[in-house]
Amino acid sequence: MRIFLAGATGAIGQHLVPALVAAGHSVVAMIRSQSKTDLVGLMGASPVIADAFDASAVLAAVRQAEPEIVIHQLTAIPPNANFRTFDRDFALTNRLRREGLNNLLAAARSAGASRFIAQSFVGWTYAREGGPVKTEEDPLDPHASRAMRTTLDTIRSLETTVLETTDLECLALRYGILYGPGSSIARDGGYLVKLVRRRRLPIIGRGTGIWSFIHLDDVAAATLRALDHGAPGVYNVVDDDPAAVMQWLPVLAEAVGAKPPFRVPVFVGRLVAGEGSVIVMNEIRGASNAKAKRALDWQLIFPSWRDGFRKGLA
């Protein structure tokens, strides 16, 4: 198939493009800078330069590519996002999830594409009530931390746009917490791994917040399946093993050769790192992947972070 991919040189894109090419698809990759053309070419895709916020440039690029499927993987997530300034740190990503989405959707329609796949997120977004693991039918958090509210509203807006689009088959893939080469949880260069090695990522409070992880290779595999599987809608793309912070953080420390994490009281965590850090350490819910596995006929390479942290970080 002919694929138009926006966001080819990020952590996900650098796993997804080779997977698409290996599967026999023809990929046109939209990039903003001339400096990334060699990287795109090495991955086997054809580069096209356009600014995601320039609607006419995006339209021209997509029309020229004549894709059957358009994939939106555009983000600008800083590796060291701060929970106190979360929305400010995600401001550009939030624009890409609103304006970039709208520009790509309009271009996909004009170019005659049949399917549109958009990146969403499920790391801390569910309502913090009820059971520990949520499905796509459960509501998103109506009371997000003040510093993270705009980002969650943007995710909600992206998914609403996807669900309300009827002239294209639109899917929103809610990726969990990413790990693997190129992510913040990578053996060499990952920001969170650096904090763990320095023992600067403590367990705050009881550490009962439930995290759902996904290896970048599994992100690529699920996205590949979404090209021709699954009805329009929203899908949680996570592994089989939602786990509390008090479970996974010591395992990550061991996997990267670090000492066990410290534990600090909630009031210290709130004072030093902000309310958002307390929430993600103690209150967030995990996500079920049952719908994605069934509808996309998707099999995980790393069914659990327990094995993935040991074998999939390098």
Backbone hydrogen bonds, N-H to C=O, Kabsch-Sander energy under -0.5 kcal/mol:
donor,donor_aa,acceptor,acceptor_aa,energy
3,I,1,M,-0.6
3,I,26,S,-3.4
4,F,69,I,-2.5
5,L,3,I,-0.6
5,L,28,V,-2.9
6,A,4,F,-0.5
6,A,71,I,-2.8
7,G,5,L,-0.6
7,G,30,M,-1.3
8,A,30,M,-0.7
14,Q,10,G,-2.4
15,H,12,I,-1.5
16,L,12,I,-2.8
17,V,13,G,-2.9
19,A,15,H,-1.1
20,L,16,L,-2.6
21,V,17,V,-2.6
22,A,18,P,-2.6
23,A,19,A,-1.4
24,G,21,V,-1.8
25,H,20,L,-2.2
26,S,1,M,-2.5
27,V,25,H,-0.6
28,V,3,I,-2.9
29,A,27,V,-0.5
29,A,46,S,-2.5
30,M,5,L,-2.9
30,M,28,V,-0.5
31,I,29,A,-0.5
31,I,48,V,-2.6
36,K,33,S,-1.5
37,T,34,Q,-1.6
40,V,36,K,-2.1
41,G,37,T,-2.4
42,L,38,D,-2.5
43,M,39,L,-1.4
44,G,41,G,-1.3
45,A,40,V,-2.0
46,S,27,V,-2.7
48,V,29,A,-2.2
50,A,31,I,-2.4
50,A,48,V,-0.5
54,D,51,D,-2.1
55,A,53,F,-1.0
58,V,54,D,-2.5
59,L,55,A,-2.5
60,A,56,S,-2.3
61,A,57,A,-2.3
62,V,58,V,-2.6
63,R,59,L,-2.5
64,Q,60,A,-2.2
65,A,61,A,-1.5
66,E,62,V,-1.6
68,E,2,R,-2.3
69,I,2,R,-1.8
70,V,115,R,-2.0
71,I,4,F,-3.0
72,H,117,I,-3.2
73,Q,6,A,-3.1
73,Q,71,I,-0.7
81,A,78,P,-1.0
85,T,82,N,-0.7
86,F,83,F,-0.5
87,D,147,A,-2.1
89,D,85,T,-2.6
90,F,86,F,-1.9
91,A,88,R,-1.2
94,N,90,F,-2.9
95,R,91,A,-1.8
96,L,92,L,-2.3
97,R,93,T,-2.0
98,R,94,N,-0.8
98,R,95,R,-0.7
99,E,95,R,-1.7
100,G,95,R,-1.5
101,L,96,L,-0.9
102,N,98,R,-2.3
103,N,99,E,-2.5
104,L,100,G,-2.3
105,L,101,L,-2.7
106,A,102,N,-2.3
107,A,103,N,-2.0
108,A,104,L,-2.6
109,R,105,L,-2.3
110,S,106,A,-2.1
111,A,107,A,-2.2
112,G,108,A,-0.6
112,G,109,R,-1.2
113,A,108,A,-2.4
114,S,68,E,-2.5
115,R,68,E,-1.5
116,F,169,E,-3.0
117,I,70,V,-2.5
118,A,171,L,-2.8
119,Q,72,H,-2.0
120,S,173,L,-3.2
122,V,175,Y,-2.2
127,A,139,P,-2.1
129,E,127,A,-1.7
134,K,286,G,-2.4
138,D,135,T,-1.8
141,D,125,T,-3.3
144,A,141,D,-0.5
148,M,145,S,-1.9
149,R,145,S,-0.7
149,R,146,R,-0.7
152,L,148,M,-1.9
153,D,149,R,-2.6
154,T,150,T,-2.1
155,I,151,T,-2.0
156,R,152,L,-2.5
157,S,153,D,-2.3
158,L,154,T,-2.7
159,E,155,I,-2.3
160,T,156,R,-2.2
161,T,157,S,-2.5
162,V,158,L,-2.2
163,L,159,E,-2.7
164,E,160,T,-2.0
165,T,161,T,-0.7
165,T,162,V,-0.8
166,T,164,E,-0.5
169,E,114,S,-2.1
170,C,168,L,-0.9
171,L,116,F,-2.5
172,A,233,G,-2.4
173,L,118,A,-2.5
173,L,171,L,-0.5
174,R,172,A,-0.7
174,R,235,Y,-3.8
175,Y,120,S,-1.5
175,Y,173,L,-1.3
176,G,237,V,-1.8
177,I,212,S,-2.9
179,Y,214,I,-1.5
180,G,185,I,-2.7
183,S,180,G,-2.3
186,A,184,S,-0.6
187,R,313,L,-2.0
189,G,187,R,-0.6
190,G,186,A,-0.9
192,L,184,S,-1.3
193,V,184,S,-1.4
194,K,190,G,-2.2
195,L,191,Y,-1.8
196,V,192,L,-2.4
197,R,193,V,-2.6
198,R,194,K,-1.6
199,R,196,V,-1.3
200,R,195,L,-3.3
203,I,262,F,-2.9
204,I,202,P,-0.7
205,G,264,V,-2.9
207,G,204,I,-1.2
209,G,281,M,-2.5
210,I,284,I,-2.7
211,W,209,G,-0.5
211,W,243,A,-3.3
213,F,211,W,-0.5
214,I,177,I,-2.2
216,L,179,Y,-2.1
218,D,215,H,-0.6
219,V,215,H,-2.0
220,A,216,L,-2.2
221,A,217,D,-2.1
222,A,218,D,-2.5
223,T,219,V,-2.4
224,L,220,A,-2.3
225,R,221,A,-1.9
226,A,222,A,-1.7
227,L,224,L,-1.1
228,D,225,R,-1.1
229,H,225,R,-0.8
230,G,295,A,-0.7
233,G,170,C,-1.4
235,Y,172,A,-2.4
237,V,174,R,-3.1
237,V,235,Y,-0.6
238,V,236,N,-0.8
239,D,213,F,-2.6
240,D,303,P,-2.3
243,A,211,W,-2.3
245,V,209,G,-1.5
246,M,207,G,-2.6
247,Q,244,A,-1.6
248,W,244,A,-2.2
249,L,245,V,-2.3
251,V,247,Q,-0.8
252,L,248,W,-2.5
253,A,249,L,-2.3
254,E,250,P,-2.2
255,A,251,V,-2.4
256,V,252,L,-1.6
257,G,254,E,-1.4
258,A,253,A,-3.3
264,V,203,I,-2.4
269,G,265,P,-2.2
270,R,266,V,-2.9
271,L,267,F,-1.9
272,V,268,V,-2.7
273,A,269,G,-2.8
274,G,269,G,-0.8
274,G,270,R,-1.0
277,S,274,G,-0.5
278,V,274,G,-1.2
279,I,275,E,-2.2
280,V,276,G,-2.4
281,M,277,S,-1.5
282,N,278,V,-1.4
283,E,279,I,-3.3
284,I,279,I,-1.4
286,G,132,P,-3.2
288,S,134,K,-3.1
293,K,289,N,-2.6
294,R,290,A,-2.0
295,A,291,K,-3.1
296,L,292,A,-2.2
298,W,293,K,-1.0
307,D,304,S,-0.6
308,G,304,S,-2.2
309,F,305,W,-3.4
310,R,306,R,-0.5
311,K,307,D,-2.2
312,G,308,G,-3.2
